[in-house]
Amino acid sequence: MLLTSYRLGNLTLPNRLVMAPMTRARAVDGKPTATTATYYAQRATAGLIVTEGVHPNAVGQAGPFMPGIHTDEEVEAWRVVTDAVHANGGRIFAQLMHGGRIGHPDVAGHHPVGPSAIAAKSDVFTTAGITPAPVPRALTSAEVPGQAQAFGDAARRAVEAGFDGVELHGANGYLIQQFLSSNANQRTDSYGGSITGRIRFAVEAVEAAVDAIGADRVGIRLSPGGEVQDIVESDMPQLYDALLKALPDIAYIHVLATADDELLMELRKAWPTAFILNPGGQIGPHEGTREQGERWLANGADLISYGRAYIGNPDLVERFRLGLPLVPTNRETWFQTEAGYVDYPSYQH
Ligand SMILES: Cc1cc2nc3c(=O)[nH]c(=O)nc-3n(C[C@H](O)[C@H](O)[C@H](O)COP(=O)(O)O)c2cc1C
């Protein structure tokens, strides 16, 4: 199944492997480099590539050396990447990631913002090292729609840059999931409180992207019940039931395996379009395997995303096809280093 084709929106994917979004922290002044173009182009046999998190506006930058897509220069730099992937026959979505309270003034040049003035009990990266997350400035009611619209503006710019679509990052404790949560969001206006209030920001951000580039080019990533970066979702199954009902019929939802199988299957059944499952979820001890992917396809997923396995194995599709051994991931070179980026070759027969 993994190696069969799939129609996603207007795209025909040659296989069901998705390269999961992975921050690699190698951008220069917010711009991806020519090496980044090589990195993604090397992985163009994936059914779909989803890039690392890309901030839709300056205040949304979560960490150092992460790329943006809100200036003309950034758009031009991304065009080199999308051209390289397309030249190799691939398809690529940009992951739009607004850090919200996960960020630091030394990184973004702005004080981070969030649903409420509540710091995450977790650390953030700065150029000087790791430091506790600061208390964000709570967005006023008048400011929230502008942050949702930033996803629409960035989606338009992503298409200008040659991307096939965008994925909104609604997972892993960044701004969208902060609004979804019952702890980071203590708002008393229409963006907080009840489930209806807490899903509003996610829905408006998706609608802004749909208005900008069309529903068939938009997806959203979700980590139901995921707790990274100090997230609590106290009414978790109902929260995601309501969210899935309220979202427009976009190209896909990309769900991390952060809930039990039963709940994941319920979400699958409740969602009308493509369902991408990330079996690895929240960076467990092992990278995703072909067997896990096949199991989830049999359970009703349409596409399977692989993160760490894609770092060391640019030809992951071919390795799965031929049953070749995989290069294990090396945490030491996940971020910033020159090594460990474009120096993993395809399998040497
Ligand atoms: C180095 C690294 C960076 C990551 N950056 C992102 C990111 O920018 N956006 C995101 O949604 N997930 C990010 N993730 C999570 C992965 O997309 C994926 O969900 C996770 O690694 C589990 O899948 P795996 O077992 O296949 O690696 C990152 C993971 C790693 C290892």
Ligand as a Chemical Component Dictionary entry (heavy atoms), coordinates in Angstrom:
data_LIG
# 
_chem_comp.id                   LIG 
_chem_comp.type                 NON-POLYMER 
_chem_comp.pdbx_formal_charge   0 
_chem_comp.three_letter_code    LIG 
# 
loop_
_chem_comp_atom.comp_id 
_chem_comp_atom.atom_id 
_chem_comp_atom.alt_atom_id 
_chem_comp_atom.type_symbol 
_chem_comp_atom.charge 
_chem_comp_atom.model_Cartn_x 
_chem_comp_atom.model_Cartn_y 
_chem_comp_atom.model_Cartn_z 
_chem_comp_atom.pdbx_ordinal 
LIG C1  C1  C 0 14.865 17.416 14.302 1  
LIG C2  C2  C 0 13.364 17.443 14.348 2  
LIG C3  C3  C 0 12.692 18.608 14.069 3  
LIG C4  C4  C 0 11.292 18.656 14.074 4  
LIG N1  N1  N 0 10.654 19.818 13.707 5  
LIG C5  C5  C 0 9.304  19.824 13.535 6  
LIG C6  C6  C 0 8.640  20.956 12.959 7  
LIG O1  O1  O 0 9.249  21.975 12.585 8  
LIG N2  N2  N 0 7.298  20.874 12.816 9  
LIG C7  C7  C 0 6.571  19.774 13.199 10 
LIG O2  O2  O 0 5.355  19.745 13.043 11 
LIG N3  N3  N 0 7.179  18.679 13.732 12 
LIG C8  C8  C 0 8.522  18.673 13.882 13 
LIG N4  N4  N 0 9.150  17.527 14.335 14 
LIG C9  C9  C 0 8.352  16.310 14.617 15 
LIG C10 C10 C 0 8.342  15.358 13.405 16 
LIG O3  O3  O 0 7.613  15.906 12.325 17 
LIG C11 C11 C 0 7.719  13.991 13.775 18 
LIG O4  O4  O 0 6.391  14.198 14.194 19 
LIG C12 C12 C 0 8.493  13.259 14.865 20 
LIG O5  O5  O 0 9.872  13.252 14.579 21 
LIG C13 C13 C 0 8.020  11.803 15.046 22 
LIG O6  O6  O 0 8.093  11.115 13.805 23 
LIG P1  P1  P 0 9.303  10.094 13.447 24 
LIG O7  O7  O 0 9.256  9.004  14.489 25 
LIG O8  O8  O 0 8.985  9.585  12.081 26 
LIG O9  O9  O 0 10.563 10.874 13.523 27 
LIG C14 C14 C 0 10.550 17.482 14.390 28 
LIG C15 C15 C 0 11.239 16.308 14.696 29 
LIG C16 C16 C 0 12.621 16.272 14.671 30 
LIG C17 C17 C 0 13.317 14.969 14.959 31 
# 
loop_
_chem_comp_bond.comp_id 
_chem_comp_bond.atom_id_1 
_chem_comp_bond.atom_id_2 
_chem_comp_bond.value_order 
_chem_comp_bond.pdbx_ordinal 
LIG C1  C2  SING 1  
LIG C2  C3  SING 2  
LIG C2  C16 DOUB 3  
LIG C3  C4  DOUB 4  
LIG C4  N1  SING 5  
LIG C4  C14 SING 6  
LIG N1  C5  DOUB 7  
LIG C5  C6  SING 8  
LIG C5  C8  SING 9  
LIG C6  O1  DOUB 10 
LIG C6  N2  SING 11 
LIG N2  C7  SING 12 
LIG C7  O2  DOUB 13 
LIG C7  N3  SING 14 
LIG N3  C8  DOUB 15 
LIG C8  N4  SING 16 
LIG N4  C9  SING 17 
LIG N4  C14 SING 18 
LIG C9  C10 SING 19 
LIG C10 O3  SING 20 
LIG C10 C11 SING 21 
LIG C11 O4  SING 22 
LIG C11 C12 SING 23 
LIG C12 O5  SING 24 
LIG C12 C13 SING 25 
LIG C13 O6  SING 26 
LIG O6  P1  SING 27 
LIG P1  O7  DOUB 28 
LIG P1  O8  SING 29 
LIG P1  O9  SING 30 
LIG C14 C15 DOUB 31 
LIG C15 C16 SING 32 
LIG C16 C17 SING 33 
# 
